[in-house]
Amino acid sequence: MAEVDADSDLVYDLHHALDPVILPVANRVLKLSCFSKARQHFEWDMLNDIGIINLLRRDYLRHGSLVKTFRLYQGTRLDNRSHRYESLFALLVVTVVGAVIAGVILESYKDDKNRLAKWIRETKNEADLFGIKTTVVNIFDIVYRRRRRIRLLEKFCSSDAGKLIADFRVITKCYIARQMLESELISYEEYAELVNQFLKKRRQRHLDPLTQKFLSYLDTYNAKEDHIDPGKVFLAIRAYGKGTIAQKLESVGAKLHLPQNKDTASLFYGLPAARGAATGISHVFGSRRQTTTHPIILVADSNKFSPDDIDLLMSSAGVVTTNTGLTGHIPVICRGIQIGCVVLSAEDFGQIKNGDTIGLCGTTGTVATGVLVELS
């Protein structure tokens, strides 16, 4: 039994050892407008080493149960009726960032252990493993050897952190229910019922009046500019997390198990100009169009685009543009033919490469490129 407990602590030790890399990335993700309050709690607590978020992280990484960690969080409140989610969102962001970074390192560890060890030693960090101060390199050695036995490794050490998005969505739903409570749309008892339903991941009964009330408010919440979108958050984490760790590991010449387009992985936020979402291959207007079976996303500067080029719009799955507004020629046509369109700043627009994988959402104004985009 002791060995099982020790193995469960290994995941936390691994994340904690990488805090010099994890915390700056998490701080950057928490600068998203939807996390303004969560970032304040993160700075007060995590960066000042007060400990509540780290206490929750240790608990979460040991058993992997969001329900247990939520109950622990309730126990840290002086009034258990006072549910503030800022610390929980900070906890999840820190955990997902750690999962992505640890996952990238572990995927490369077998092939290039010596070079990875060189960088890891440069973090000059130690973690308390089995009550003994152990170097970060030794932690990675132990985790790599026991990787098939550590039950939670797939969830908490994965370069895409796919198994964590469900937990993030649960907390987002609980938070939205809290907004309903504060707006006096539901009673505390109804709020508690919704939270219990979300945490236990029960299927929502669409004919249930409380569920109907929640779903109705959900549309109102998602229309807010600062609403929390788990998909957008995970895109940001993967972009910043993979980009940061790739840069650090490549500085010592380590091999990385990332696609060739990792260097173009970026996430941009612009003006949502036409509803619709699409993924495909970018075609920068004026550049040679790539031969591909995937959809084409047109990347065109409105100042260089004329009405004579409308055929390019008609044959594209979506459009990224710049130097225009909602009433510009390209956005208006995109709304007419019902394809997504996002207007980026000139600086962001100039970073998109011809022939790269690209995805856009014209509803949220989000554009992702490179390794962040998966093509079906």
Secondary structure, 3 states (H helix, E strand, C coil): CHHHHHHHHHHHHHHHHCHHHHHHHHHHHCCCHHHHHHHHHHHHHCCCCCCHHHHHHHHHHHHCCHHHHHHHHHHCCCCCCCCCCHHHHHHHHHHHHHHHHHHHHHHHHCCCHHHHHHHHHHCCCEEEECCEEEEHHHHHHHHHHCCCCCCCHHHHCCCCCHHHHHHHHHHHHHHHHHHHHHCCCCCHHHHHHHHHHHHCCCCCCCCCHHHHHHHHHHHHHHCCCCCCCHHHHHHHHHHHHHHHHHHHHHCCCCCCCCCHHHHHCEEEECEEEECCEEEEEEEECCCCCCCCCCCEEEEEEHHHCCHHHHHHHHCCCEEEEECCCCCCHHHHHHHHHCCEEEECCHHHHCCCCCCCEEEEECCCCEEEEHHHCCCC
